[in-house]
Amino acid sequence: MTTTWRRSPWDADPLSWFTTPNLPLAAAALSLAHAAIVLGIVGDAGSRPIVQIVAVALATLALVWVHVITRPRRGAVTVARALVAVLLASSALVLSAWGYLGETFAIERWWAPLSVSLLLFALAPYTSALRLAAFGGVLLAVGTVTTLLLVAPDDATWPPFATAVITLFPIVVGLVGGVVMIRTITVALTRWSERPLDVPGAASPPDELVAAVDLATAERIAPAVAFIADLLERGAITTGDAARAAAIAERLRSELTTEVDRTWIERVADGRAVVVDDPGRLAERLDLAQRTAMRALLDALLGDIESPLGSARVTLRRTDHGAIAVALRILSTMPEGRRETFLAPYYVTLQSAVENLRWRTGPVTAVEFEVAAPPTAGARVQRTPEAGTPGGPVAR
């Protein structure tokens, strides 16, 4: 749960956000249209319309800047880049309030707070909940100070508290709505990425699933049960029983240890024609974005309804300079033209998440890339939960 507060929806699944790349531009168009209606059609530009036009330009520029910094090839949105947009939006808010200084205007139709709210929504897919809360806190502080110093003294229609509430309400909506959206998406995508690959034809009713799991468990502990039953029937312990019990315990311990030590890629590929070659357990070092891209390729190319047949090999090795080299070989029955069209979004997205990406299509899709080694040891993602149905062993 702590990790999801520090993860953006784009981090959790950069592939899905490829389909909605123009959200900041849409927010910019909406902000510009709203300001044009208020200032031009309604006529609330005040006595300094040039100042309002400059403020509108700054607010629009902030959203266009978000569009620029969120292009897939530019990688993740950094704090410094996002602060540029926050600074532009704050300047627009302050400048617009200064443009109305000394005169009363319709505070409930003020265009600037809505533009700030749209900025927070535009940033939401590309930043974490904690960072958006920080950005929203800065904008709320600027809005509060601006309202109390530049707006409230000139507006006798509303008391200062009501003026602040009306002004800050759109910003609060953008902040709370953005944080809730980020948390909902990241938690859902994290759970989705942890699920095992669907095995065609393996779906079973709940009772059958329970029966299958019980059968597998019964087969695993059958020697131990038989041994204990034999002891109870004989009512005595011989010298050979200790050695037999030790052998059974060692076998069970070995099986359970092997099960626990499997990496996430071995768990999600359980029961599929996927060979995992990862003796160094390097798959545990990949972050969620890189892991999502890998499993999405396997899931889509091997689990397509129209072409369920396919196989894959995943190889992970440590490079000489400490990075993690990943190689995927995927054999899919999907037609070549449709396969290339399907893979285009993955290629663009992977370019921003990995290094030294190499991609070849044909009868066998070959994907190779490198991942920079994390600064600290240990797994960077949670382990994948055990599959709901028992599958065949993963080939090694």
Secondary structure as a PSIPRED ss2 file (coil, helix, strand):
# PSIPRED VFORMAT (PSIPRED V4.0)

   1 M C   1.000  0.000  0.000
   2 T H   0.000  1.000  0.000
   3 T H   0.000  1.000  0.000
   4 T H   0.000  1.000  0.000
   5 W H   0.000  1.000  0.000
   6 R C   1.000  0.000  0.000
   7 R C   1.000  0.000  0.000
   8 S C   1.000  0.000  0.000
   9 P H   0.000  1.000  0.000
  10 W H   0.000  1.000  0.000
  11 D H   0.000  1.000  0.000
  12 A H   0.000  1.000  0.000
  13 D C   1.000  0.000  0.000
  14 P C   1.000  0.000  0.000
  15 L C   1.000  0.000  0.000
  16 S H   0.000  1.000  0.000
  17 W H   0.000  1.000  0.000
  18 F H   0.000  1.000  0.000
  19 T H   0.000  1.000  0.000
  20 T C   1.000  0.000  0.000
  21 P C   1.000  0.000  0.000
  22 N C   1.000  0.000  0.000
  23 L H   0.000  1.000  0.000
  24 P H   0.000  1.000  0.000
  25 L H   0.000  1.000  0.000
  26 A H   0.000  1.000  0.000
  27 A H   0.000  1.000  0.000
  28 A H   0.000  1.000  0.000
  29 A H   0.000  1.000  0.000
  30 L H   0.000  1.000  0.000
  31 S H   0.000  1.000  0.000
  32 L H   0.000  1.000  0.000
  33 A H   0.000  1.000  0.000
  34 H H   0.000  1.000  0.000
  35 A H   0.000  1.000  0.000
  36 A H   0.000  1.000  0.000
  37 I H   0.000  1.000  0.000
  38 V H   0.000  1.000  0.000
  39 L H   0.000  1.000  0.000
  40 G H   0.000  1.000  0.000
  41 I H   0.000  1.000  0.000
  42 V C   1.000  0.000  0.000
  43 G C   1.000  0.000  0.000
  44 D C   1.000  0.000  0.000
  45 A C   1.000  0.000  0.000
  46 G C   1.000  0.000  0.000
  47 S C   1.000  0.000  0.000
  48 R C   1.000  0.000  0.000
  49 P H   0.000  1.000  0.000
  50 I H   0.000  1.000  0.000
  51 V H   0.000  1.000  0.000
  52 Q H   0.000  1.000  0.000
  53 I H   0.000  1.000  0.000
  54 V H   0.000  1.000  0.000
  55 A H   0.000  1.000  0.000
  56 V H   0.000  1.000  0.000
  57 A H   0.000  1.000  0.000
  58 L H   0.000  1.000  0.000
  59 A H   0.000  1.000  0.000
  60 T H   0.000  1.000  0.000
  61 L H   0.000  1.000  0.000
  62 A H   0.000  1.000  0.000
  63 L H   0.000  1.000  0.000
  64 V H   0.000  1.000  0.000
  65 W H   0.000  1.000  0.000
  66 V H   0.000  1.000  0.000
  67 H H   0.000  1.000  0.000
  68 V H   0.000  1.000  0.000
  69 I H   0.000  1.000  0.000
  70 T C   1.000  0.000  0.000
  71 R C   1.000  0.000  0.000
  72 P H   0.000  1.000  0.000
  73 R H   0.000  1.000  0.000
  74 R H   0.000  1.000  0.000
  75 G C   1.000  0.000  0.000
  76 A C   1.000  0.000  0.000
  77 V C   1.000  0.000  0.000
  78 T C   1.000  0.000  0.000
  79 V H   0.000  1.000  0.000
  80 A H   0.000  1.000  0.000
  81 R H   0.000  1.000  0.000
  82 A H   0.000  1.000  0.000
  83 L H   0.000  1.000  0.000
  84 V H   0.000  1.000  0.000
  85 A H   0.000  1.000  0.000
  86 V H   0.000  1.000  0.000
  87 L H   0.000  1.000  0.000
  88 L H   0.000  1.000  0.000
  89 A H   0.000  1.000  0.000
  90 S H   0.000  1.000  0.000
  91 S H   0.000  1.000  0.000
  92 A H   0.000  1.000  0.000
  93 L H   0.000  1.000  0.000
  94 V H   0.000  1.000  0.000
  95 L H   0.000  1.000  0.000
  96 S H   0.000  1.000  0.000
  97 A H   0.000  1.000  0.000
  98 W H   0.000  1.000  0.000
  99 G H   0.000  1.000  0.000
 100 Y C   1.000  0.000  0.000
 101 L C   1.000  0.000  0.000
 102 G C   1.000  0.000  0.000
 103 E C   1.000  0.000  0.000
 104 T C   1.000  0.000  0.000
 105 F C   1.000  0.000  0.000
 106 A C   1.000  0.000  0.000
 107 I H   0.000  1.000  0.000
 108 E H   0.000  1.000  0.000
 109 R H   0.000  1.000  0.000
 110 W C   1.000  0.000  0.000
 111 W C   1.000  0.000  0.000
 112 A H   0.000  1.000  0.000
 113 P H   0.000  1.000  0.000
 114 L H   0.000  1.000  0.000
 115 S H   0.000  1.000  0.000
 116 V H   0.000  1.000  0.000
 117 S H   0.000  1.000  0.000
 118 L H   0.000  1.000  0.000
 119 L H   0.000  1.000  0.000
 120 L H   0.000  1.000  0.000
 121 F H   0.000  1.000  0.000
 122 A H   0.000  1.000  0.000
 123 L H   0.000  1.000  0.000
 124 A H   0.000  1.000  0.000
 125 P H   0.000  1.000  0.000
 126 Y H   0.000  1.000  0.000
 127 T C   1.000  0.000  0.000
 128 S C   1.000  0.000  0.000
 129 A H   0.000  1.000  0.000
 130 L H   0.000  1.000  0.000
 131 R H   0.000  1.000  0.000
 132 L H   0.000  1.000  0.000
 133 A H   0.000  1.000  0.000
 134 A H   0.000  1.000  0.000
 135 F H   0.000  1.000  0.000
 136 G H   0.000  1.000  0.000
 137 G H   0.000  1.000  0.000
 138 V H   0.000  1.000  0.000
 139 L H   0.000  1.000  0.000
 140 L H   0.000  1.000  0.000
 141 A H   0.000  1.000  0.000
 142 V H   0.000  1.000  0.000
 143 G H   0.000  1.000  0.000
 144 T H   0.000  1.000  0.000
 145 V H   0.000  1.000  0.000
 146 T H   0.000  1.000  0.000
 147 T H   0.000  1.000  0.000
 148 L H   0.000  1.000  0.000
 149 L H   0.000  1.000  0.000
 150 L H   0.000  1.000  0.000
 151 V H   0.000  1.000  0.000
 152 A H   0.000  1.000  0.000
 153 P H   0.000  1.000  0.000
 154 D H   0.000  1.000  0.000
 155 D C   1.000  0.000  0.000
 156 A C   1.000  0.000  0.000
 157 T C   1.000  0.000  0.000
 158 W C   1.000  0.000  0.000
 159 P C   1.000  0.000  0.000
 160 P H   0.000  1.000  0.000
 161 F H   0.000  1.000  0.000
 162 A H   0.000  1.000  0.000
 163 T H   0.000  1.000  0.000
 164 A H   0.000  1.000  0.000
 165 V H   0.000  1.000  0.000
 166 I H   0.000  1.000  0.000
 167 T H   0.000  1.000  0.000
 168 L H   0.000  1.000  0.000
 169 F H   0.000  1.000  0.000
 170 P H   0.000  1.000  0.000
 171 I H   0.000  1.000  0.000
 172 V H   0.000  1.000  0.000
 173 V H   0.000  1.000  0.000
 174 G H   0.000  1.000  0.000
 175 L H   0.000  1.000  0.000
 176 V H   0.000  1.000  0.000
 177 G H   0.000  1.000  0.000
 178 G H   0.000  1.000  0.000
 179 V H   0.000  1.000  0.000
 180 V H   0.000  1.000  0.000
 181 M H   0.000  1.000  0.000
 182 I H   0.000  1.000  0.000
 183 R H   0.000  1.000  0.000
 184 T H   0.000  1.000  0.000
 185 I H   0.000  1.000  0.000
 186 T H   0.000  1.000  0.000
 187 V H   0.000  1.000  0.000
 188 A H   0.000  1.000  0.000
 189 L H   0.000  1.000  0.000
 190 T H   0.000  1.000  0.000
 191 R H   0.000  1.000  0.000
 192 W H   0.000  1.000  0.000
 193 S H   0.000  1.000  0.000
 194 E C   1.000  0.000  0.000
 195 R C   1.000  0.000  0.000
 196 P C   1.000  0.000  0.000
 197 L C   1.000  0.000  0.000
 198 D C   1.000  0.000  0.000
 199 V C   1.000  0.000  0.000
 200 P C   1.000  0.000  0.000
 201 G C   1.000  0.000  0.000
 202 A C   1.000  0.000  0.000
 203 A C   1.000  0.000  0.000
 204 S C   1.000  0.000  0.000
 205 P C   1.000  0.000  0.000
 206 P H   0.000  1.000  0.000
 207 D H   0.000  1.000  0.000
 208 E H   0.000  1.000  0.000
 209 L H   0.000  1.000  0.000
 210 V H   0.000  1.000  0.000
 211 A H   0.000  1.000  0.000
 212 A H   0.000  1.000  0.000
 213 V H   0.000  1.000  0.000
 214 D H   0.000  1.000  0.000
 215 L H   0.000  1.000  0.000
 216 A H   0.000  1.000  0.000
 217 T H   0.000  1.000  0.000
 218 A H   0.000  1.000  0.000
 219 E H   0.000  1.000  0.000
 220 R H   0.000  1.000  0.000
 221 I H   0.000  1.000  0.000
 222 A H   0.000  1.000  0.000
 223 P H   0.000  1.000  0.000
 224 A H   0.000  1.000  0.000
 225 V H   0.000  1.000  0.000
 226 A H   0.000  1.000  0.000
 227 F H   0.000  1.000  0.000
 228 I H   0.000  1.000  0.000
 229 A H   0.000  1.000  0.000
 230 D H   0.000  1.000  0.000
 231 L H   0.000  1.000  0.000
 232 L H   0.000  1.000  0.000
 233 E H   0.000  1.000  0.000
 234 R H   0.000  1.000  0.000
 235 G C   1.000  0.000  0.000
 236 A C   1.000  0.000  0.000
 237 I C   1.000  0.000  0.000
 238 T C   1.000  0.000  0.000
 239 T H   0.000  1.000  0.000
 240 G H   0.000  1.000  0.000
 241 D H   0.000  1.000  0.000
 242 A H   0.000  1.000  0.000
 243 A H   0.000  1.000  0.000
 244 R H   0.000  1.000  0.000
 245 A H   0.000  1.000  0.000
 246 A H   0.000  1.000  0.000
 247 A H   0.000  1.000  0.000
 248 I H   0.000  1.000  0.000
 249 A H   0.000  1.000  0.000
 250 E H   0.000  1.000  0.000
 251 R H   0.000  1.000  0.000
 252 L H   0.000  1.000  0.000
 253 R H   0.000  1.000  0.000
 254 S H   0.000  1.000  0.000
 255 E H   0.000  1.000  0.000
 256 L H   0.000  1.000  0.000
 257 T H   0.000  1.000  0.000
 258 T H   0.000  1.000  0.000
 259 E H   0.000  1.000  0.000
 260 V H   0.000  1.000  0.000
 261 D C   1.000  0.000  0.000
 262 R C   1.000  0.000  0.000
 263 T C   1.000  0.000  0.000
 264 W H   0.000  1.000  0.000
 265 I H   0.000  1.000  0.000
 266 E H   0.000  1.000  0.000
 267 R H   0.000  1.000  0.000
 268 V H   0.000  1.000  0.000
 269 A C   1.000  0.000  0.000
 270 D C   1.000  0.000  0.000
 271 G C   1.000  0.000  0.000
 272 R C   1.000  0.000  0.000
 273 A C   1.000  0.000  0.000
 274 V E   0.000  0.000  1.000
 275 V E   0.000  0.000  1.000
 276 V E   0.000  0.000  1.000
 277 D E   0.000  0.000  1.000
 278 D C   1.000  0.000  0.000
 279 P C   1.000  0.000  0.000
 280 G C   1.000  0.000  0.000
 281 R C   1.000  0.000  0.000
 282 L H   0.000  1.000  0.000
 283 A H   0.000  1.000  0.000
 284 E H   0.000  1.000  0.000
 285 R H   0.000  1.000  0.000
 286 L C   1.000  0.000  0.000
 287 D C   1.000  0.000  0.000
 288 L H   0.000  1.000  0.000
 289 A H   0.000  1.000  0.000
 290 Q H   0.000  1.000  0.000
 291 R H   0.000  1.000  0.000
 292 T H   0.000  1.000  0.000
 293 A H   0.000  1.000  0.000
 294 M H   0.000  1.000  0.000
 295 R H   0.000  1.000  0.000
 296 A H   0.000  1.000  0.000
 297 L H   0.000  1.000  0.000
 298 L H   0.000  1.000  0.000
 299 D H   0.000  1.000  0.000
 300 A H   0.000  1.000  0.000
 301 L H   0.000  1.000  0.000
 302 L H   0.000  1.000  0.000
 303 G C   1.000  0.000  0.000
 304 D C   1.000  0.000  0.000
 305 I C   1.000  0.000  0.000
 306 E C   1.000  0.000  0.000
 307 S C   1.000  0.000  0.000
 308 P C   1.000  0.000  0.000
 309 L C   1.000  0.000  0.000
 310 G E   0.000  0.000  1.000
 311 S E   0.000  0.000  1.000
 312 A E   0.000  0.000  1.000
 313 R E   0.000  0.000  1.000
 314 V E   0.000  0.000  1.000
 315 T E   0.000  0.000  1.000
 316 L E   0.000  0.000  1.000
 317 R E   0.000  0.000  1.000
 318 R E   0.000  0.000  1.000
 319 T C   1.000  0.000  0.000
 320 D C   1.000  0.000  0.000
 321 H C   1.000  0.000  0.000
 322 G C   1.000  0.000  0.000
 323 A C   1.000  0.000  0.000
 324 I E   0.000  0.000  1.000
 325 A E   0.000  0.000  1.000
 326 V E   0.000  0.000  1.000
 327 A E   0.000  0.000  1.000
 328 L E   0.000  0.000  1.000
 329 R E   0.000  0.000  1.000
 330 I E   0.000  0.000  1.000
 331 L E   0.000  0.000  1.000
 332 S E   0.000  0.000  1.000
 333 T C   1.000  0.000  0.000
 334 M C   1.000  0.000  0.000
 335 P C   1.000  0.000  0.000
 336 E H   0.000  1.000  0.000
 337 G H   0.000  1.000  0.000
 338 R H   0.000  1.000  0.000
 339 R H   0.000  1.000  0.000
 340 E H   0.000  1.000  0.000
 341 T H   0.000  1.000  0.000
 342 F H   0.000  1.000  0.000
 343 L H   0.000  1.000  0.000
 344 A H   0.000  1.000  0.000
 345 P H   0.000  1.000  0.000
 346 Y H   0.000  1.000  0.000
 347 Y H   0.000  1.000  0.000
 348 V H   0.000  1.000  0.000
 349 T H   0.000  1.000  0.000
 350 L H   0.000  1.000  0.000
 351 Q H   0.000  1.000  0.000
 352 S H   0.000  1.000  0.000
 353 A H   0.000  1.000  0.000
 354 V C   1.000  0.000  0.000
 355 E E   0.000  0.000  1.000
 356 N E   0.000  0.000  1.000
 357 L E   0.000  0.000  1.000
 358 R E   0.000  0.000  1.000
 359 W E   0.000  0.000  1.000
 360 R E   0.000  0.000  1.000
 361 T C   1.000  0.000  0.000
 362 G C   1.000  0.000  0.000
 363 P C   1.000  0.000  0.000
 364 V E   0.000  0.000  1.000
 365 T E   0.000  0.000  1.000
 366 A E   0.000  0.000  1.000
 367 V E   0.000  0.000  1.000
 368 E E   0.000  0.000  1.000
 369 F E   0.000  0.000  1.000
 370 E E   0.000  0.000  1.000
 371 V E   0.000  0.000  1.000
 372 A C   1.000  0.000  0.000
 373 A C   1.000  0.000  0.000
 374 P C   1.000  0.000  0.000
 375 P C   1.000  0.000  0.000
 376 T C   1.000  0.000  0.000
 377 A C   1.000  0.000  0.000
 378 G C   1.000  0.000  0.000
 379 A C   1.000  0.000  0.000
 380 R C   1.000  0.000  0.000
 381 V C   1.000  0.000  0.000
 382 Q C   1.000  0.000  0.000
 383 R C   1.000  0.000  0.000
 384 T C   1.000  0.000  0.000
 385 P C   1.000  0.000  0.000
 386 E C   1.000  0.000  0.000
 387 A C   1.000  0.000  0.000
 388 G C   1.000  0.000  0.000
 389 T C   1.000  0.000  0.000
 390 P C   1.000  0.000  0.000
 391 G C   1.000  0.000  0.000
 392 G C   1.000  0.000  0.000
 393 P C   1.000  0.000  0.000
 394 V C   1.000  0.000  0.000
 395 A C   1.000  0.000  0.000
 396 R C   1.000  0.000  0.000
